[in-house]
Amino acid sequence: MEHNTRLPALPREQMDAQQQAMLDAILNGPRKNLNGPFAAWLHSPQLGELAQRLGAYCRYDTGLSLRHSELAILVTAAQWQSQAEWHIHLPIALAAGVPAAQAEQIRLRQIPVFAEQGDHLIWLFAIELYRDKRVSDATYAACCQQFGLPVLVNLVGLLGYYALVAMTLNVFDMRAQGQTELPFVEPQPGPAP
């Protein structure tokens, strides 16, 4: 699948010192590549540096299990119909134990049936937040009891960060490295009313 992003090429020799420093930090950090929103964020290295630091925290230090983090990321990717985010995170989610059937239901925006209560609560919290822009008292209380308040605060941060990732990928029409298929029908946005 040949695909052109909206981003202009940014060769290293055309980068300023701040862009080069961010590039080196990404390539030498745990990610080791620019897969995801990082090529876009290189065009605004101040934002990119802050976002990548927030992303590292949201990815590795929230107190959520990898399974629950990746489940929340899949819900985000499906809600934003983010082609690259889904492509990048689906194999990680499956390896972390998210059942393939539930991942497919999330992709199709169906109501998944989870065997594990924590999975159900992560999905429910994310869906309510994206759909209603709020979370019900019942869902809030159940998530506080299941995960604790600090982890719940971190879950909100994780959802916000990956919504930023999805928006970046969508606006700049970015695909994941090696992506040959699209998990979502590509919407055709129109002008604002």
N, C-alpha and C positions, 0 to 999 in steps of 0.2 A: 504494500500500500504506500504509494508515494504521497507525501503530505508536506505542505509548506506552512510553517508557522507565520504569524504576523510579525514576529520579531526580526529585526535586521541582524545579520551576522555580526558577531563581536569577537574578532580574533584577539588573542592575547596581546599582540603588538599594538593594538589600538586601545587597549584598556589603560585607564589611569592607575596610579599606585593603589588607590583604595579598592578598585575593581580587581586588580591582580592579587591583592592581599586576601580578598574574599574568595576568589577562585582557588587560591592555594589552601585556604582554610577548609574549603569544602572537599577538595581533592585529597587532602592529607588527613581529613577527619574520618569519622565512622562511615560516612556515606560513600566516599571515594569516587563519586561521579556527579554529573549535573542533571541526572534523571529527576524529573519533577519540575518545580517552579524556579529552580535556581538560575537557569539561563535568563529568565525574565528579571529576576531580582539583581542580577549583575548590572543591569541598566540603572539601578538605584541602590548602590552598595550600602548606603546607610540603612535603608529599610531591610535590605537583604541580610545584613549582618545581624540585626536585631531579630528578624524573622527566623533565621537559621538557629540562633541561640534558643529562642522560644520553642522552635520545632524539636530541637534535641531534648529539651526538658519534657515536652509533651509526648515524645516518642519513647523515652527511656526512663523517666523518673516520676511518673504521676502516682505511683502506688497501685495502678491497675495492672492486672496480668496482661501479658502480650495478647492473649486471646481476646480479652475485653477491649483493649485499645484498638486492635485491628477490626473488631466487630464495629466499634464506633466509627472508625475510618470508613469502613464499607458503607455504613448507613449514610455518612456524609457524601461519599462519592455518588451513591445512588440518588440522593436528594438533589445534588447539584448536577447530576448526569455528567460527571467528570470522567472522560474517557481514560486519560492517563492515570488519574488517581486510582480508579478501579483496577486498571491493568497492573499497576505497580503493587497494590496492596492485596489483591485477591490471593496470589500464591503465598504471601506471608501469613494471611489470615487462615488459610487452609492448613498450612504447616503448624500454626499455633493452636489448631483444634477447632476452628469454626467449621461446622459441618457444611459440606458442599451444597446440600439441599437448602439449608437456611440461607446461605450466601446467594443462591440463585433466586430465592423468594425475595430477598432484600433488593437484588438488582431489578427484579420485575415490579418492585413496590407492592408486593403482597404482604400479608400478615404471616410471618414465620411462626412455627410452633417449635419452641425450644425445650430441650430436655433439662437444661440447667437454668435455675432461677436467675443467676447473675446475668446470663446472656439475655434473658427476657427483659430484665430491668435496664440494661444498657440500651437495648433496642428501643424500649418504650420511652426512656428518658430522651434519647436523641430524636425520635420521631415527634414526640410532643413538642420539644423545643423548636425543631425546624417547622413543624406544621402550625403550631399555635403561638410561637414566639414566647411561650411561657411553659412551665411544667406544673401539672396538677399537684395539689397537696398530697394526694395519695401516692403518686409516683415519687415525689420528693421525699416523703417519709420513708417509703420502702427502700429507696436508694441510700438514704442516710443510714438506715439500719444495716443494710447489706454491706456498704462500702466505707462508711464513716464520712463525716463532713469534709475533712481535708481532701480526700480522694474525690469527693463529689465536686468540690471547687476545681480540682484539676481536670475532671471530666469536662466541665464547661469550657475550660481553657483548651483542652484537646479538640473539642468540637469546633470552637472558634478558630483555632489555628488551621485545622484541616478544611474548614470552609474558606479561609483565606487562600490556602493552596488550591482548592478547587476553582475559586474565582480567578486566580492568576492563570491557571491552566486553561480555563474556558475563554477568558478575555483574549489571551494571546494565541489561542487555537493551537495549543501544544499537545503533542503526543509523547508517549513513553518511548524510550529507546527500544527498538525491536518490535514495537507494537504493529501488528498487521491486521487486527480485527478491532472493531468498535463494539463495546458492550451495550451501548445505548444508541438509539436512533438519534442522529444529530439534529437538534432543533434549529429552525431557521428564525432567528430573532427579527422582529420588525421594529419600526421606529416607535418611540414613546408616543402615547396619545397626546 
